[in-house]
């Protein structure tokens, strides 16, 4: 049979075709298996993380047309008697941000890993010069610098000074800042959580604006300490201004960025009311309206709370009317405080950090051109209303 196995030679054409299909399938499976195994064996540009110096924080300032970069680095200390790692602050200067990054890698004399950077701090003067969007575009396009951490504005001086201060509890300044930020987001709702991608997205839009957390250097007991609190409001061209801790918290309510914290109800003389409540959850929606050429924006919040500091049992019967009264008191104060913070961002600073323009265009796409025309003036004339609802889910 000319060397053809009997089982195949005597098979029908249909069976021959099926056998060929089976053979092809087996070949494809073998090839795919080999292709899957190859990447597992390593790659040409593989880098051992244990041999790299890890950047945990970066401070950026601009002076005399050049970029000043200070990087806090976990320096690999394998050869030292102590072993482990040691902190190192490296300062470089470049004509561009990329140039300064390259000079940092050159100065350290090894492989520098930027992808674990926890904080990027920008000096107030530098941010005020409209450099924020330039930074965002440069860093997003950088092969080495992938910032997944938070971006902060240093209020009152150069960003680089932050790394000169002694941390309270951690070895590294940047790690301590990151921990404080995380606590603020979950415990006190006093810090916005904004990274490079968020900045780029916000400022890429026409009339875009962004809210960033603030770090300052305060003196406490005769010793200088870094302090994180408040917010900086920026648009594409300028640093518009700052909000204090409380204003920041209430603006975060409006921005639907609150995930915890404690609401404090200011007591009124002669009234026995609960003064403290834990925020269990919050949901905020923006409701835009255009009526007769007039623009209004309703900020509607729905907050679930747990009472943490009830008044004595004899003064508080926990009846339905008691609960309802406390809910209304909290809701009224929350509405007033949110509106005050929003009005400050709107009227005093002219920063659309809540995205009013985006919400209006989404609801009224046919009026996009008219809304964009002279938007800064239109924005300040929007009638802002706040409708807060508070529900008590637990009474301790």
PEMOZI-V829130 format. One record per pair of residues at least 12 apart in sequence whose ideal C-beta (glycine too) atoms are under 7 Angstrom apart, sorted by the first residue. I is the first residue (numbers start at 0). J is the second residue. D is the distance in whole Angstrom. If there is no record, write none. Layout:
i:j:d
I:J:D
I:J:D
This chain:
i:j:d
46:110:6
48:112:7
50:75:7
50:110:6
51:75:7
51:110:4
51:111:7
51:112:4
52:72:5
52:73:7
52:74:5
52:75:6
52:107:5
52:109:6
52:110:7
52:111:5
52:112:7
53:72:7
53:73:4
53:112:5
53:115:5
54:70:5
54:72:5
54:111:6
54:112:7
54:113:5
54:116:5
55:71:5
55:73:6
55:115:7
55:116:6
55:117:5
55:171:5
55:173:4
55:174:6
56:71:4
56:116:7
56:117:6
56:118:5
56:162:7
56:172:6
56:173:3
57:70:5
57:116:6
57:119:5
58:120:4
58:158:4
58:159:5
58:161:6
58:162:6
59:121:5
59:125:7
59:134:7
59:158:6
60:122:4
60:125:5
60:157:5
60:158:5
60:159:6
61:125:5
61:128:7
61:130:6
65:92:5
65:93:7
65:94:6
66:92:7
66:93:5
66:95:7
66:96:5
66:99:5
67:92:6
67:159:6
68:91:5
68:93:7
68:99:4
68:100:7
68:103:6
69:88:6
69:90:5
69:159:4
69:162:6
70:89:5
70:103:5
71:86:7
71:88:5
71:162:5
71:171:6
71:172:6
71:173:5
72:87:5
72:89:6
72:107:7
73:86:7
74:86:7
74:87:4
86:170:6
86:171:5
88:162:5
89:103:6
89:106:6
89:107:6
90:159:7
91:103:5
91:106:6
96:134:7
96:137:5
97:137:6
97:141:6
100:141:7
100:143:6
100:144:6
113:143:5
113:144:5
113:145:6
114:145:5
116:146:5
116:148:5
117:148:4
117:173:5
117:174:6
117:177:4
118:148:5
118:149:6
118:151:6
118:173:5
118:176:5
118:177:6
119:146:5
119:148:7
119:150:5
120:151:5
120:153:5
120:158:4
120:161:5
120:214:6
121:134:7
121:150:7
121:152:6
121:153:7
121:158:6
122:153:5
122:157:5
122:158:4
123:152:6
123:153:6
123:154:6
123:155:6
123:156:7
123:238:7
126:152:5
126:231:7
126:233:6
126:238:5
127:237:6
127:238:4
129:236:5
129:237:6
131:198:6
131:202:7
131:233:6
132:202:5
132:235:6
135:195:5
135:198:4
135:199:4
135:202:7
136:199:7
138:195:5
139:195:6
139:196:7
139:199:6
146:194:6
146:195:4
147:194:6
148:177:7
148:194:7
149:180:6
149:192:6
149:193:6
149:194:6
149:212:7
150:193:6
150:194:6
150:195:6
150:198:6
150:211:6
151:211:6
151:212:5
151:213:7
151:214:5
152:211:5
152:213:5
152:231:4
153:214:6
154:213:5
154:215:4
154:241:6
155:215:5
155:216:7
156:216:7
160:216:6
161:214:6
161:225:6
164:216:6
164:223:6
164:224:6
164:225:5
172:225:7
176:214:7
176:225:7
176:227:6
179:227:5
180:212:7
180:227:6
183:227:7
184:258:7
185:258:6
185:259:5
186:259:6
186:260:6
187:260:5
188:248:5
188:251:5
188:257:5
188:259:7
188:260:4
189:228:6
189:244:5
189:247:6
189:248:5
190:212:5
190:227:6
191:210:5
191:211:6
191:212:5
191:230:6
191:251:6
191:256:7
192:256:7
193:209:6
193:210:7
193:211:5
202:235:5
205:371:6
206:351:6
206:356:6
206:374:5
206:375:7
207:234:7
207:235:6
208:232:7
208:233:7
208:234:4
208:350:4
208:351:5
208:352:5
209:233:6
209:352:6
210:230:5
210:232:6
210:250:7
210:352:5
211:230:7
211:231:5
211:233:7
212:227:6
212:230:6
213:228:7
213:229:4
213:230:6
213:231:5
213:241:6
214:226:7
214:227:5
228:244:5
229:241:6
229:242:6
229:243:5
229:244:6
229:247:5
230:242:5
230:247:4
230:250:7
232:344:6
232:348:5
232:350:4
232:352:6
234:350:6
239:348:4
239:349:6
239:350:5
240:347:7
240:348:5
242:340:7
242:343:7
246:340:4
246:343:6
249:336:4
249:337:5
249:340:4
250:340:4
250:341:7
250:344:6
252:281:6
252:283:6
252:300:6
252:337:5
253:283:6
253:298:5
253:337:5
253:341:5
253:353:6
254:353:6
255:282:7
255:283:4
257:278:6
257:281:5
259:278:6
260:278:5
261:275:6
261:276:7
261:277:6
261:278:7
261:307:7
262:276:5
262:278:6
262:304:6
262:329:6
262:333:7
263:275:6
264:328:6
264:329:6
264:332:6
265:332:7
271:310:5
271:314:4
271:315:6
272:325:6
272:328:6
273:306:5
273:308:6
273:309:5
273:310:7
273:325:5
274:308:5
275:307:4
275:308:4
276:304:4
276:305:7
276:306:5
276:307:6
276:329:6
277:304:6
277:305:4
277:307:5
278:302:6
278:304:6
279:303:4
279:304:6
279:305:6
279:392:6
280:303:5
281:300:6
281:302:5
282:301:5
283:298:7
283:299:7
283:300:5
284:299:5
285:298:6
285:353:7
285:358:5
286:299:6
287:358:5
287:359:5
287:362:5
289:363:6
289:366:7
293:382:7
294:359:7
294:377:7
294:381:5
295:381:7
295:382:4
295:384:6
296:355:6
296:381:5
296:383:6
297:384:5
297:386:6
298:337:6
298:341:7
298:383:7
298:385:5
299:386:5
300:333:7
300:337:7
300:387:5
300:388:7
301:388:5
302:333:7
302:387:7
302:389:5
303:390:5
303:392:5
304:329:7
304:389:6
304:391:6
304:392:7
305:392:6
305:393:4
306:391:6
306:393:7
306:394:5
306:395:6
307:395:6
309:394:6
309:395:6
317:394:6
322:391:5
325:391:7
326:389:5
326:390:6
326:391:6
329:389:4
330:387:5
330:388:6
330:389:4
333:387:4
333:389:7
334:385:4
334:386:7
334:387:4
337:385:5
337:387:7
338:383:6
338:385:4
341:353:7
341:383:5
342:383:6
345:378:7
345:379:6
345:381:7
345:383:7
346:379:6
349:375:6
349:378:7
349:379:6
351:378:6
355:378:6
355:381:6
356:370:6
356:374:6
